[in-house]
Amino acid sequence: MPKLSVLVGKKGEVLGTFRGTSGSAGTGAPVARFRAGAGQKVIEVELDEATARLEPEELHKTIKAKHLKLRPEARASSRSDHRGT
């Protein structure tokens, strides 16, 4: 099963995916990784072969639906407070 690095935005949107190589630091082979900016995170997901071959738009939708769950505290903080305070 292929592993992908997924760059996730602060609102839970998939910003990009990257399938890494088997090279590792110190071997002389190039190594590339996502680096998350403020409010972003990088997660690793395992996908079946059929999902890994999807076009980017469908791949992003599938990753969001199957691998990204908004935590309750994040969901609560994303709502507006309309109590007039």
N, C-alpha and C positions, 0 to 999 in steps of 0.2 A: 504494500500500500504506500503510495507516495505521501510524503510529508511536505506541507507548505508552511511557510511563515506568512502570517497575515498581519498587515498593519491596520489597526482599528482606531477610528477617530473617537473623540470624546463623546459623541452622541451615539456611538455603537455602530457607525457605518464602516463598511469595508473600504479602505482607501487603496489597498493594493495587495497583491500576493507575490510570493517569490519562492521558487523551488530551488533550494540550495544545492550545492555540490558536495561531494564527499571530501573535498580538501579540508585540511585543518591548519590552524596557525602553527608556525614553526616548521612546516614541511617545505616551504618555498612555493607552494601552490597558492594561487590567489584565493582569497576568502572574501565573500560579500555577504552582508547582513543588512536587514532593515535597522534603522535607529529611530526610535520613537521620539517625536517632538513633545512639547508641552500638551498634556491632556490626551496623548495617544498611548497605545500599548501595542506590543508585538506578541502574538500568540502563535503556537505551533498546532497544526491540525493534521490528522491523518485522513486521507480521502481514498475512496475506492477508485479504481481505474476509470470507470465511466464518468464519475464526478470530476476527476482531474482533467478530463478532456473537454469539459464544457467551455463554451465561449466565455470571455471575462465577465460580461454582465450577468449571465446565468450562474456562473461560478460564484460571484460575489453574493447573489441572492441566496444561493444554496448554503454557503458558509454562514451567512447571517442567520438563516432560519434554523440550521442544525447545530451550530457551534457557538453562537453568541447569545447569551442570556443576560438580559439587563437585571442587575441585582436590585432588590427592592429599595434599598437606600438611594441608589442612583436614579431609579424611576421616580421616587418621591421628590428628589431634588431637581428633577427636570421639569416638574409642573410649576405653573405660576401660582403664587399665593394671592388670592383675590379677597382677602379679609379686610382690606382697607386700612391696614396698619402702617 
